[in-house]
């Protein structure tokens, strides 16, 4: 698999608390230059970014990020606001405490409501695999499939561990055929990226691959 094909699956990401518009603009420019799948940026920059790229690059943002314990109403508002501002893709974080409490119906209903608020835009559901048991990961594959989201995503990149090969393999095994897998967090080489894709990841969340290309 060549690097261009791998980059076409990358959500070029900058979500740090200190991110400035100048840094976001560079992410957008690089995302366009290297043919990335999207730029994943903080919600406060979505409107400015959408106007800046003018359709040349899909804009992705995060909802309930990074901890997931916002109320459902808050997440729905965030989603509607992001879409109104020009977001093409939404990456939401589940309520992990609810999962631990086995409040499965509430999690599924939240995903359904947020998916509806996306108004046809792509929804990716972040389950933060490093905090879950395998049983919980499998349950979330079932819930995300039933809720109708387009993607299940491993990680925020803000917890203890990012994506792992074993998690992507497990998710691909248990998620429905209509749901794609996004690996995010800690993807630091093209070799690792290719391995994630081979194991079933359709999308990769990272900034390092573009940096490798620029440094080369």
Secondary structure, 3 states (H helix, E strand, C coil): CCHHHHHCCEEEEECCCCCCHHHHHHHHHHHHHCCCCEEEECHHHHHHHHHHHCCCCCEEEEECCCCCCCCHHHHHHHHHHHHHCCCCEEEEECCHHHHHCCCHHHHHHHHHHHHHHCCCCEEEEECCHHHCCHHHHHHHHHHHHHHCCCEEECCCCCCCCCCCHHHHHHHHHHCCCCCEEEEECCCCCHHHHHHHHHHCCCEEEECHHHHHHHHC
